[in-house]
Amino acid sequence: MSIIKLHDRYFRPYLTADKISQAVTNMARIVERDLQDEVPIFVGILNGSFMFAADFIRSYNGNCEVSFVKLASYENINSTGTVKQLVGINENLEGRTVIILEDIIDTGATLEEIYTIFRDKNLKQLKIATLFFKPDVFRKALPIDYIGVSIPDKFIVGYGLDYNGLGRNLASVYQLTTQKMTNIVLFGPPGAGKGTQAEVLKEKFNLVHISTGDLFRYNIKNKTDLGMLAKSFMDKGDLVPDQVTIDMLKAEVNRNEDAKGFIFDGFPRTEDQAKVLDAFLSEKGESINGMVALEVEEDILVKRLLERGKTSGRPDDQDEDKIRNRFNEYNTKTAILKDYYQAQGKYFGINGVGSIGDITELLSEVIEQL
């Protein structure tokens, strides 16, 4: 699950299809227990309850009848407080147990109308089953017999619920989010200038720059638990496990929860790392907007790194064989990420040859679109 856009609004993951299915099944078992051998008539409230009603009835093991009534009380993302009965039911309900299957109950306006509609039907009993319930805004002194999930007063879509007509077909439920981060993976081979551009872009777009190299240096210098763990591997000449790097990155993101977004530099390096990053951001209702890559021919970068090596003091910038080996490592392991993000329509290649200002302008055009 990842953040989605419907019309002009963004929605973050809230309840998975599995959790919803479990709640529906639990409700069906409780109703079965209460009714025993009685044959009820289930009445779904359209449009929102069509998925809930279908799944509930499939989960219900006893005999039953089914009908529907169509009511409306929402415009845009707000309840109007006024309910209109659009389509009624024609079945003879006298002496019957009727169980209303409602997708969501918030203020109780629709529930009040339901009780009004069935007041003169001479029922044996009327029971209310709602998949979602917002206790914080419920204002009516009316009974609700079965509740699937109690939720906060946030607008949700999916599993039959919509935002201006969209979202009903989603298997999971998403919650309206007012904040939409801009999260960029800055990508490119050694010497492409990612670090230089990241420093400019973070100031221009007010983003937090997370460099894995800086993370390691910070954690080791400050002797954090993760830093000491990483150092223990490095001192033995071993590679630091992915999980240590990932935990450092998660901690840095969590330290900057009010950020407008992040520039990830040096992470992810593999498809597995990219999937972990996607899952982590998804839990926070966010996602990667795009991978922006600086594309430069290898021969140009070799010359650039050899020139840099004259002043940087880095041994790996002074030996062409070592430089070529770094490119081979990049091409065989890391460059596969291009395919990963391209498959999601999130890969944006930028010509990395030119002045710093010209390249910044090209990068900025892409980020502004994202």
ABEGO torsion letter per residue (X at the ends): XBBBBBEABBBBBABBAAAAAAAAAAAAAAAAAAAEABBBBBBBBOAAAAAAAAAAAAABABBBBBBBBBBBABBEABBAGBBBBABBBABBABGBBBBBBBABBBAGAAAAAAAAAAAAAGBABBBBBBABBBAAABABBBBBABBABBBBBBBBBEGGBBBGGBGAABABBBBBBABBBBBBBBBEBBGAGAAAAAAAAAAAAGBBBBBAAAAAAAAAAAGBAAAAAAAAAAAAGBBBBAAAAAAAAAAAAAAAAABAEBBBBGOBABAAAAAAAAAAAAAAGBBBABBBBBBBBAAAAAAAAAAAAAAAGBAAAABAAAAAAAAAAAAAAAAAAAAAAAAAGABBBBBABEBAAAAAAAAAAAAAAX
